[in-house]
Amino acid sequence: MGKQSAAFALIAIIFGAIGIGFGILTMMNFQVQLNERTGVVNSWYDKNSSFFSPDSGSQFVEIPNLSVNITVNTGEQVYVSYIGVAQLIDTRIEFKICINNHAQQYAEASSEDANDIMTINIALQHVNHTIDPGTYTVNIWVREEVGTGLTVYGNTLFVQTFIP
């Protein structure tokens, strides 16, 4: 009986060692998968439906009540999307996406007819591939260079951090 018990104990030890080995391999594989994750990490959204008419001049001004504070972690990149509507009367305008008040992307439009109101949709997108980890404020700035009328409304701002 002693030899049989010793054989069963040896077999149990062998199967136990194999089980521990598979457990370690599975755990190592799981760690690799966690480190290689991709896709969207966080999303932020803000909107401002109010009408906004900046003063004519050469200064950019922030669209009020339209900003998001984001946190970027190591290895993440940032995607920004802005959509808004502008009504122009004989004017030239520029929009820009700003991250911590640094311009990232521009769009411009103009209307040269003082008798007509031109309504246009503004859409800007930007991806920052080289942003450092940290906390940032993302907002939209607008400038009416010349002219007699600009009104901006229907603004939405969408920001995501992602791992490519």
Secondary structure, 3 states (H helix, E strand, C coil): CHHHHHHHHHHHHHHHHHHHHHHHHHHHHHHHHHHCCCEEEEEEEEEECCCECCCECCCCEEEEEEEEEEEECCCCEEEEEEEEEEEEEEEEEEEEEEECCEEEEEEEEEECCCCCCEEEEEEEEEEECCCCCEEEEEEEEEEEEEEEEEEEEEEEEEEEEEEC
